[in-house]
Amino acid sequence: MSDRNRYKQFEQYMTGALLAGLVFFIIYMIAAGTGTIWLQVISAIFVFGLSGLCLYVLFQSKELLKPRSLWMSVGAFALAFCLLFSLILQFPSPNPLA
């Protein structure tokens, strides 16, 4: 298998992982807005896990800061950052004035 095909396959796996992280982040936001704590915790764990795994794989493959893979690095970091920011601000919340 050529390097180009290997990178394309790597790119497809990372895209799938980032999209799965995005789906779990959306589930987290919905659960946080409705006050469903158990779903909020489970989805937050999956978001952190997937974004951490993506960053770890990018680091191990030495693709973390390469220009061709920078969008994957930024996407994984953005998922973790948005979730962390949401957890710190406690937004969304079922009772926003509390």
C-alpha positions in Angstrom: 0.0 0.0 0.0 1.4 3.4 -0.9 1.9 6.2 1.5 -0.9 8.2 -0.1 -3.4 5.4 0.3 -2.2 4.9 3.9 -2.7 8.6 4.7 -6.1 8.6 3.0 -7.2 5.7 5.2 -5.8 7.4 8.3 -7.7 10.5 7.3 -10.9 8.6 7.0 -10.5 7.0 10.4 -9.8 10.4 12.0 -12.7 12.0 10.3 -15.0 9.2 11.6 -13.6 9.7 15.1 -14.0 13.4 15.0 -17.6 13.1 13.7 -18.4 10.6 16.5 -17.0 13.1 19.0 -19.2 15.8 17.5 -22.3 13.6 17.8 -21.4 12.9 21.4 -20.9 16.7 22.0 -24.3 17.5 20.6 -25.8 14.8 22.8 -24.0 16.4 25.8 -25.4 19.8 25.0 -28.9 18.4 24.7 -28.5 16.5 27.9 -27.1 19.5 29.7 -30.0 21.6 28.5 -32.6 19.2 29.7 -30.9 18.3 33.0 -30.2 14.6 32.2 -27.1 14.2 34.4 -26.3 10.5 33.6 -26.4 11.1 29.8 -24.4 14.3 30.3 -21.7 12.4 32.2 -21.5 9.5 29.7 -21.4 11.8 26.6 -18.7 14.1 28.2 -16.5 11.0 28.9 -16.9 9.9 25.3 -16.1 13.4 24.0 -12.9 13.7 26.1 -11.9 10.1 25.3 -12.3 10.5 21.6 -10.6 13.9 21.3 -7.8 12.6 23.6 -7.4 9.5 21.5 -7.3 11.5 18.3 -4.6 13.8 19.7 -2.6 10.8 21.0 -2.8 9.0 17.7 -1.8 12.2 15.8 1.1 12.6 18.2 2.3 9.0 17.9 2.1 9.1 14.1 4.1 12.4 14.1 1.2 14.1 12.3 0.2 16.4 15.1 1.7 19.7 13.7 2.1 18.8 10.1 0.2 21.2 7.8 -1.7 18.4 6.0 -3.0 17.1 9.3 -3.5 20.3 11.2 -7.3 20.3 10.6 -7.5 17.0 12.5 -5.4 18.4 15.4 -7.5 21.5 15.6 -10.7 19.6 15.4 -9.8 17.2 18.3 -8.5 20.1 20.4 -11.6 22.2 19.7 -13.9 19.4 20.8 -12.1 19.1 24.1 -11.9 22.8 24.6 -15.6 23.4 23.9 -16.6 20.7 26.3 -14.3 22.0 29.0 -15.5 25.5 28.5 -19.1 24.3 28.7 -18.4 22.4 31.9 -16.7 25.4 33.5 -19.5 27.8 32.6 -22.2 25.2 33.3 -23.9 26.2 30.1 -26.4 25.1 28.9 -28.3 24.6 32.1 -32.0 23.6 32.6 -32.4 26.5 35.1 -30.1 29.3 33.8 -30.9 31.8 36.5 -29.8 29.4 39.3 
